[in-house]
Amino acid sequence: MITLNKLLSDYWSQIALIIGITTSGIGYILKVFLSWNLKRKEITFSKVREAKLVELKLFFESYIQLESHLRSLRLAVAQGHETSEKEIRQTLTDSWLKFNLHLTYLKIFLSSDEIEPFEKIQSELENINKKLDFFTIDKQHGTIDSDLIKELRVLGPEVFLKRLPELLNIIQKNLKKDLKID
């Protein structure tokens, strides 16, 4: 009967070779698996980032269109151009639908901190729309709310030229930080 000591002393080089090959094989398989797993995560991350950028682009397109319609509506209401106002209101519904749709899709890709400025923009635009609607309704019924007129006068310099650009700057800063752009 062969003892373990004799077996190890006689065949030590073959045993070391087998252990080395086995260890190398296991190491290589582990390396391939980890590399594949990392590559899969990188691809998933890049696809998610690409989808986020596409949704951001679509959101900004819908935002610009909606803001433009609201500015035009404000001017038409202020100047009393009822035909222009009617035309703008017909396209405004579609602009709101696109804006809300793209904002909803975009929220999928954003953290709660990133969502906040987008929701503030939505709130500001809804507020503008409501004020313009109330003014039109009041005008049709022959009543005019002086506080509402004051608020409408503030829309241009305060909301369109100050608050909305500030919110857009916050969004740009968050986006640059997310994309690691200086």
Helices and strands as residue ranges (DSSP letters): H 4-79, H 82-107, H 112-140, H 146-154, I 155-163, H 164-179
